């Protein structure tokens, strides 16, 4: 998870193994991404219906604010299990994350 601007966070995760219950295996159907500030004044939840998608950008967040985030797996059984809750902070207003890639010109 990383802040990419003053109003957005980029989340990535590894897909889980198939979900099991009572000895039966269930295919992962998607994920629920949950993001909320410390006071729960702002909460964002998104349901992703593709099990192949393992990233999400949460937008519309407040600048330089701490958010708790977790991702929950969805299957025919319903929701669960979740990733551990992680905290991160959006960037200050006017700041953006820039990624650099080295290129070999030889």
Residue frames relative to the residue before (quaternion, step in Angstrom):
aa qw qx qy qz dx dy dz
X 1.0000 0.0000 0.0000 0.0000 0.00 0.00 0.00
X 0.0857 0.7968 -0.5926 0.0817 3.54 -0.95 0.90
X 0.4501 -0.6432 0.5332 0.3152 3.55 -1.13 0.63
X 0.1435 -0.8034 0.5710 0.0885 3.58 -0.95 0.82
X 0.7776 0.0071 -0.0484 0.6269 3.57 1.31 -0.09
X 0.6833 -0.4659 0.3500 0.4399 3.57 -1.28 -0.13
X 0.7789 0.3116 -0.1737 0.5159 3.60 1.22 -0.23
X 0.7699 0.3120 -0.1977 0.5204 3.61 1.20 0.22
X 0.1881 -0.7451 0.6332 0.0923 3.51 -1.32 0.63
X 0.2488 -0.7458 0.5987 0.1529 3.57 -1.08 0.74
X 0.1220 -0.8014 0.5850 0.0254 3.57 -0.72 1.14
X 0.0087 0.7633 -0.6460 -0.0084 3.56 -1.09 0.73
X 0.0058 0.7920 -0.6103 0.0147 3.56 -1.15 0.61
X 0.4764 -0.6316 0.5242 0.3150 3.53 -1.33 0.29
X 0.4818 -0.6609 0.4735 0.3268 3.60 -0.93 0.75
X 0.4368 -0.6907 0.5024 0.2824 3.59 -1.03 0.72
X 0.5838 -0.4958 0.4763 0.4319 3.52 -1.35 0.04
X 0.7019 -0.4203 0.3270 0.4730 3.58 -1.21 0.12
X 0.4673 -0.6620 0.5156 0.2784 3.56 -1.17 0.68
X 0.1167 -0.7970 0.5893 0.0621 3.59 -0.95 0.85
X 0.0512 0.7671 -0.6384 0.0379 3.53 -1.22 0.63
X 0.8463 0.0034 -0.0316 0.5318 3.57 -0.74 1.04
X 0.7076 -0.4588 0.2566 0.4721 3.57 1.08 0.68
X 0.6249 0.5159 -0.3435 0.4747 3.61 1.25 -0.14
X 0.3078 -0.7430 0.5676 0.1759 3.57 -1.11 0.75
X 0.1065 -0.7836 0.6108 0.0391 3.54 -1.05 0.83
X 0.4729 -0.6727 0.4985 0.2744 3.54 -1.03 0.84
X 0.4790 -0.6281 0.5291 0.3101 3.56 -1.14 0.70
X 0.2225 -0.8077 0.5383 0.0918 3.59 -0.77 1.09
X 0.7665 -0.2278 0.1792 0.5731 3.60 1.21 -0.37
X 0.4256 -0.6894 0.5363 0.2366 3.53 -1.33 -0.33
X 0.2194 -0.7037 0.6483 0.1907 3.53 -1.36 0.31
X 0.1819 -0.7719 0.6044 0.0756 3.57 -0.75 1.11
X 0.0483 -0.8012 0.5965 -0.0046 3.59 -0.79 1.04
X 0.0199 0.7870 -0.6119 0.0760 3.54 -0.92 1.00
X 0.1450 0.7924 -0.5829 0.1061 3.61 -0.79 0.96
X 0.4898 -0.6385 0.5020 0.3169 3.55 -1.20 0.58
X 0.7264 -0.4676 0.2896 0.4121 3.58 -1.29 0.30
X 0.7352 0.4099 -0.2260 0.4904 3.61 1.02 -0.75
X 0.4036 -0.7349 0.4404 0.3212 3.58 1.36 -0.02
X 0.3352 0.7349 -0.5125 0.2913 3.58 1.15 0.64
X 0.7803 0.1649 -0.0925 0.5962 3.55 1.14 -0.64
X 0.0423 0.7899 -0.6072 0.0754 3.55 -0.70 1.13
X 0.0776 -0.7744 0.6277 0.0155 3.54 -0.95 0.97
X 0.0320 0.7738 -0.6320 0.0294 3.57 -0.93 0.92
X 0.0366 -0.7922 0.6091 -0.0089 3.55 -0.96 0.90
X 0.2378 -0.7527 0.5989 0.1351 3.55 -1.00 0.88
X 0.1409 -0.7814 0.6062 0.0462 3.55 -0.71 1.14
X 0.2464 -0.8293 0.4913 0.1004 3.58 -0.60 1.12
X 0.6424 0.4813 -0.3374 0.4918 3.59 1.23 0.18
X 0.3709 -0.7434 0.5043 0.2356 3.63 -0.67 0.99
X 0.5977 0.5764 -0.3617 0.4239 3.61 1.23 -0.32
X 0.6163 0.5403 -0.3494 0.4542 3.61 1.16 -0.45
X 0.0240 0.8143 -0.5769 0.0594 3.57 -0.60 1.16
X 0.6793 0.3665 -0.3213 0.5487 3.57 1.05 0.84
X 0.0223 0.7797 -0.6255 0.0170 3.54 -1.24 0.46
X 0.2374 -0.7399 0.6101 0.1550 3.57 -1.11 0.71
X 0.2140 -0.7531 0.6131 0.1055 3.55 -0.72 1.13
X 0.0561 -0.8188 0.5710 -0.0198 3.60 -0.61 1.15
X 0.7138 0.4588 -0.3267 0.4162 3.55 -1.31 0.21
X 0.4434 0.7018 -0.4445 0.3366 3.57 1.21 0.48
X 0.5708 -0.5967 0.4434 0.3486 3.57 -1.27 0.33
X 0.5550 -0.6227 0.4320 0.3428 3.61 -1.05 0.71
X 0.8760 0.0322 -0.0532 0.4783 3.53 -1.26 0.77
X 0.4376 0.6652 -0.4598 0.3933 3.53 0.91 1.07
X 0.4133 -0.6986 0.5279 0.2497 3.58 -1.01 0.84
X 0.0668 -0.7901 0.6093 -0.0050 3.56 -1.00 0.95
X 0.2652 -0.7130 0.6220 0.1856 3.53 -1.16 0.68
X 0.0832 -0.8122 0.5765 -0.0318 3.52 -0.92 1.01
X 0.1407 0.7559 -0.6384 0.0347 3.54 -1.19 0.63
X 0.2913 -0.7329 0.5950 0.1549 3.51 -1.28 0.55
X 0.1535 -0.7885 0.5936 0.0490 3.55 -0.91 1.02
X 0.4001 -0.7147 0.5220 0.2379 3.57 -0.94 0.90
X 0.2024 -0.7577 0.6084 0.1214 3.58 -1.19 0.66
X 0.0618 0.7726 -0.6297 0.0516 3.56 -1.08 0.80
X 0.7364 -0.3694 0.3024 0.4793 3.57 -1.29 -0.21
X 0.6216 0.5484 -0.3300 0.4517 3.59 1.23 -0.41
X 0.6008 -0.5012 0.3820 0.4919 3.58 1.22 -0.47
X 0.7241 -0.4117 0.3153 0.4547 3.58 -1.12 -0.67
X 0.6246 0.5322 -0.4474 0.3555 3.51 -1.34 0.55
X 0.6160 -0.1573 -0.7714 -0.0281 1.70 -2.15 1.21
X 0.4292 -0.6951 0.5209 0.2476 3.57 -1.34 0.22
X 0.5426 -0.5486 0.5078 0.3830 3.51 -1.33 0.29
X 0.5934 -0.5183 0.4331 0.4378 3.60 -1.17 0.23
X 0.5173 -0.6216 0.4817 0.3376 3.59 -1.09 0.68
X 0.1033 -0.7862 0.6092 0.0104 3.53 -0.93 1.02
X 0.2649 -0.7535 0.5814 0.1550 3.57 -1.10 0.73
X 0.1221 0.7561 -0.6404 0.0571 3.54 -1.14 0.71
X 0.3519 -0.7370 0.5471 0.1836 3.55 -1.28 0.35
X 0.4597 -0.6383 0.5324 0.3126 3.57 -1.05 0.74
X 0.5853 -0.5834 0.4281 0.3659 3.58 -1.23 0.41
X 0.6064 -0.5217 0.4367 0.4116 3.55 -1.29 0.26
X 0.6401 -0.5265 0.3855 0.4055 3.59 -1.17 0.54
X 0.7910 0.2999 -0.2395 0.4765 3.56 -0.97 0.90
X 0.6623 0.4699 -0.3153 0.4912 3.62 1.23 -0.14
X 0.0675 -0.7861 0.6142 0.0186 3.56 -1.11 0.76
X 0.4616 -0.6551 0.5250 0.2864 3.53 -1.18 0.63
X 0.0947 -0.7895 0.6049 0.0421 3.58 -0.84 0.95
X 0.2146 -0.7663 0.5941 0.1174 3.56 -0.86 0.95
X 0.1591 -0.7812 0.5996 0.0702 3.56 -1.00 0.87
X 0.1163 -0.7761 0.6171 0.0575 3.55 -1.06 0.78
X 0.3703 -0.7160 0.5482 0.2230 3.56 -0.87 0.99
X 0.1201 -0.7809 0.6112 0.0481 3.54 -1.01 0.86
X 0.2911 -0.7485 0.5733 0.1625 3.56 -0.87 0.98
X 0.1863 -0.8206 0.5357 0.0708 3.60 -0.60 1.16
X 0.4385 0.7101 -0.4586 0.3052 3.61 1.14 0.33
